[in-house]
Amino acid sequence: MHISGVDLRGCQFPQQQLTPEEEARFLALRINVVKKYKIIAMAMAGGAVLLIITGIVIVSKSTGGGFPLTAGSPIWAGSLILIGAIFGLALGSSNSEWKTESDKSKQRCLVVVFYVFAVTSFSFMGLCIGYSAWSMAACASRNEENTTCSTSFDLQVGMNAVAIVTAIGLFICCLTVCIMFCYYRKAFLFQSRQERVAQMQLLLQQQQHQIAMLSQSQQQPYYPNTQGMQFSNTGAGYGTTFSHSPPSYSEALYGENKR
């Protein structure tokens, strides 16, 4: 889109201009943060596998039991964590030097995806902890008439306890990922809402200044006391620099009759 010669296509935010010192500092910080992300992703992957195995054992030994023992919440929660951990491992293997624009976009995208999976996993971890605690309490009573727990009381209590501890550990890992995303966002050149608003205001001011300057340059000059005179750059004849305006039709007609 163009307005009087001013390019407004996209109204994109101006790119952040970093000094060489800032680029070096952010690069060192980014490399350190990516290493931490990789360690957390490895811990999440191990915990997710353990949680899935625990859920499979709980469900397979739940013959005669009922909900929530048969819900398999550790399996679903562990599967989601495992997918997020895969993205975290990919982030840990990405190029932090940003030699190309593709490297920069890929790493920033992986950071966001890893963060989104961490946030989403909170609810699944909560369900896993709640259902496992419910099942463990039902099995700990050793009530033969209990329709929730199966006859494998000790096994179910132990497996659900493992599921609870593992889910709490994974919850802490996800919380750490979220805190790191907010704390180290500048290392990946993520901007806060206030910074984006400030850049948008700066962009609008620049566009308004360009439009004002262009409008001033296109204004017609004003010459006082030149009634009936026309000023232009056309060739000879009417409309030349000091030629009078042509007579109207009535003046030409009645002027000839008067003569």
NUBADREN-285056 format. One record per residue (C-alpha): residue in one letter; x, y, z. Coordinates in steps of 0.5 Angstrom, whole numbers, plus 2048, in hexadecimal, padded with zeros to 3 digits. Example, Ala and Ser with C-alpha at 12.3 -4.5 7.8 and 13.67 -1.06 7.14 Angstrom:
a8197F7810
s81B7FE80E
END
This chain:
m800800800
h8038077FE
i80080E801
s8038137FD
g8098107FB
v80A80D803
d80B805803
l806803808
r8067FB806
g8057F780C
c8077FC811
q80C7F8814
f8107F981B
p8177FC81A
q81D7F781B
q8207F7821
q8277FB820
l82C7F7825
t8337FA826
p8397F4825
e83A7F482D
e8327F382D
e8337ED828
a8397EA82B
r8357EA832
f82F7E7830
l8327E282C
a8367DF832
l82F7E0836
r82C7DC831
i8317D6830
n8307D6838
v8297D6838
v8287D1832
k82D7CC836
k8287CD83C
y8227CB838
k8257C5835
i8277C283C
i81F7C483E
a81D7C0838
m8217BA839
a81E7BA840
m8177BB83E
a8187B5839
g81A7B083E
g8157B2843
a8107B283D
v8127AB83B
l8127A8843
l80B7AB843
i8087A883D
i80B7A183F
t8087A2846
g8017A4843
i80279D83F
v803799845
i7FD79C849
v7F879B843
s7FA794842
k7FA792849
s7F379684A
t7EF790849
g7E979084D
g7EA79884E
g7E779E84C
f7E77A584A
p7EC7A984B
l7F17A384C
t7EF7A1845
a7EF7A8842
g7F77A7840
s7F87AE842
p8007AD843
i8007AB83C
w7FD7B1839
a8017B683D
g8077B283C
s8067B2834
l8057BA834
i80B7BB838
l80F7B6833
i80D7BA82D
g80F7C1831
a8157BE833
i8177BC82B
f8167C3829
g81B7C582F
l8207C082D
a81F7C3826
l8207CA829
g8267C882D
s8297C5826
s8287CC822
n82D7D1820
s82D7D7825
e8327DB821
w82C7DD81C
k8317DD816
t82B7DD811
e8247E0812
s8217D9812
d8257D7818
k8237DD81C
s81B7DB81A
k81C7D481B
q81F7D5822
r81A7DA824
c8147D5822
l8177CF826
v8177D482C
v8107D682B
v80E7CF82A
f8117CC830
y80E7D1834
v8077D0831
f8087C8833
a80A7CA83A
v8047CF83B
t8007C9838
s8037C483D
f8017C7843
s7F97C5843
f7FB7BE841
m8007BD847
g7FB7C084B
l7F67BB849
c7FB7B5849
i7FD7B7850
g7F57B8852
y7F37B184F
s7F97AD852
a7F87B0859
w7F17AE858
s7F37A7856
m7F87A685B
a7F37A8861
a7EE7A385E
c7F379D85E
a7F779F865
s7F079D868
r7F1796866
n7E9796866
e7E778F862
e7E1792860
n7E479985D
t7E2799856
t7E779E854
c7EE79A856
s7EF793853
t7F278E858
s7F9790857
f7F979585D
d80079585E
l802796857
q7FD79B855
v7FF79F85B
g80679F859
m8057A0852
n8017A6853
a8067A9858
v80B7A9853
a8067AC84E
i8057B2853
v80C7B3855
t80E7B384D
a8097B884B
i80B7BC851
g8127BC84E
l80F7BD847
f80B7C384A
i8117C684C
c8157C6846
c80F7C9842
l80F7CF847
t8167D0846
v8167D083E
c8107D583F
i8157D9844
m81B7D983F
f8167DB839
c8147E183D
y81B7E3840
y8207E183A
r81B7E4835
k8207EA833
a8257E5831
f8217E282B
l81E7E982A
f8177E882C
q8147EF82E
s80F7F1834
r8087F4832
q80B7FB834
e8117FA830
r80C7F882A
v8087FE82B
a80E80382C
q810801825
m809801822
q809808824
l81080A821
l80E80781B
l80880B81A
q80B81181C
q810810817
q80B80F811
q807815814
h80E819813
q80F81680C
i80881880A
a80881F80D
m80F820809
l80C81E803
s806822803
q80A828804
s80E8277FE
q8088267FA
q80482C7FC
q8038327F6
p8078387F7
y80383E7F9
y8048457F5
p80084B7F7
n7FD8517F3
t7FD84C7ED
q7F684C7EB
g7F484A7E4
m7FB8477E3
q7FD8407E3
f80483D7E4
s8068367E1
n80B8337DE
t8078317D7
g8098347D0
a80883A7CD
g80083C7CD
y7FB83D7D2
g7FE83A7D9
t80583D7D8
t8098407DD
f8068487DC
s8008467D7
h7F98497D9
s7F38447DA
p7EF8437D3
p7E88477D3
s7E28447D5
y7DD8427CF
s7D88477D1
e7DE84D7D1
a7E084A7CA
l7D984A7C7
y7D78517CA
g7DE8547C9
e7DE8527C1
n7D68557C1
k7D885C7C4
r7DE85D7BF
END
